[in-house]
Amino acid sequence: MTKNQEPIESPQSPVGPQITLRSPAELADALPYMVGFHPSDSLVMVAVHGEGGRFGGRLRVGLPTTSAEWEDTARQVADCLVRGSERRGGKPDGIVLFLCQDPQEGETAQRVMTRLRPFAQRIRLACGGLDVPVLEALCISGGRYWSYCCPDPRCCPAEGSPLAAPGTSVMAAAATYAGLHVRGTLKEIENRLAPLRGPVAEEQLRALDRTAIGLVPRILDGTTREEVGAETLALARTLMRRLTLAPPAEGGPAADDWDDALLGHDEAAALILGLQDREIRDIAAEWMEDEEAAPALRLWRALARRCVGAYQEHAAAPLTLAGWVSWSTGDEPTARIALSLALRADAEYRFAQLLHRACNEGIDPEGLRHCLREERRRREPRRKRPSLSRPAGRRSKTSRRNTRRPAGSEQ
């Protein structure tokens, strides 16, 4: 199975608006709200319980790259969703299946649907072997959807049906009322965490090499390891304060470009290498709430993008921290993606494994937050927590944002 597996065991809440989905069109429109983003290149399965068809656990995995993987993947995803549902409340009475992939160059959306039909059939057989029927199987591609289960051309024509325009459906209205958000596409979220490219990446790579020559021996030397840890944490606090005093004017890629310009290459290199120490990383994980969470998340994302070339495995640390802050602040879809990318960078990264499993199994992060708070109090009994807000005598955020570049930054 692909490594970016994201089982989501979160039964529908009994509180809030109840929406009845009666057709393939309504199911296709509801998919982004079920997972929190538009799941490109993804297989999504949703468990259905009871006569009323209550949605239960969800599972998302990347589509296999070759048809040779279809049989094993079908068997594993069926077993994962059914067994997981049994552990958390009961065997599903049915499953709804989605296969999402946009056409490649020279390919039509209808061709995508035809190409993936045998894969959908294997999943249906695997679920049937566990005595759980697939109630509906949809292919979503190129802004259209097809049903693999409905033979009626009046509602499911061979050329497919167009998806509803974003924000125009009953599901969209109900989701807005309930405060649910679609955070773009899977690719867009992953791109915000992907390594930089081009000349800036080459410059960052040189900075990482340069910093590693001097820093790694100090980390390995027990006599200077504490000094490196203190320097790393002090630098992280400095950069978080810089980010706090210079918020971006807008979100998305433009905000990432802004944050990237606020970090010097040598600063980023020193912090990336320093965070490879697990004790330092664990202390950094304490910046998870209140006024520290937002700048910490911006910093971890920016550092993940700076893990270029031979240092891409080092991204496991900042990606895991980004996933932890996202999960801790309630953004579970983004947390799962960040933690999946951390495991893609280093499949054996234990902290990412534990957080990924806990997030996917619906465990409340408050238990871990409490432990981190207590550890922080124990370690710093007499030290006042440094504030990230504007110090007295400093220029206001507005005046600092009007400068061309904050001091200490580089393009």
Secondary structure as GFF3:
##gff-version 3
##sequence-region A 1 411
A	DSSP	beta_strand	6	8	.	.	.	ID=ss1
A	DSSP	alpha_helix	24	35	.	.	.	ID=ss2
A	DSSP	beta_strand	42	49	.	.	.	ID=ss3
A	DSSP	beta_strand	54	62	.	.	.	ID=ss4
A	DSSP	three_ten_helix	67	69	.	.	.	ID=ss5
A	DSSP	alpha_helix	70	87	.	.	.	ID=ss6
A	DSSP	beta_strand	94	100	.	.	.	ID=ss7
A	DSSP	alpha_helix	109	129	.	.	.	ID=ss8
A	DSSP	beta_strand	134	141	.	.	.	ID=ss9
A	DSSP	beta_strand	144	147	.	.	.	ID=ss10
A	DSSP	beta_strand	161	162	.	.	.	ID=ss11
A	DSSP	alpha_helix	170	178	.	.	.	ID=ss12
A	DSSP	alpha_helix	186	191	.	.	.	ID=ss13
A	DSSP	alpha_helix	199	220	.	.	.	ID=ss14
A	DSSP	alpha_helix	222	245	.	.	.	ID=ss15
A	DSSP	alpha_helix	253	262	.	.	.	ID=ss16
A	DSSP	alpha_helix	265	274	.	.	.	ID=ss17
A	DSSP	alpha_helix	278	284	.	.	.	ID=ss18
A	DSSP	alpha_helix	290	305	.	.	.	ID=ss19
A	DSSP	three_ten_helix	309	315	.	.	.	ID=ss20
A	DSSP	alpha_helix	316	328	.	.	.	ID=ss21
A	DSSP	alpha_helix	332	345	.	.	.	ID=ss22
A	DSSP	alpha_helix	350	360	.	.	.	ID=ss23
A	DSSP	alpha_helix	366	379	.	.	.	ID=ss24
A	DSSP	alpha_helix	397	401	.	.	.	ID=ss25
###
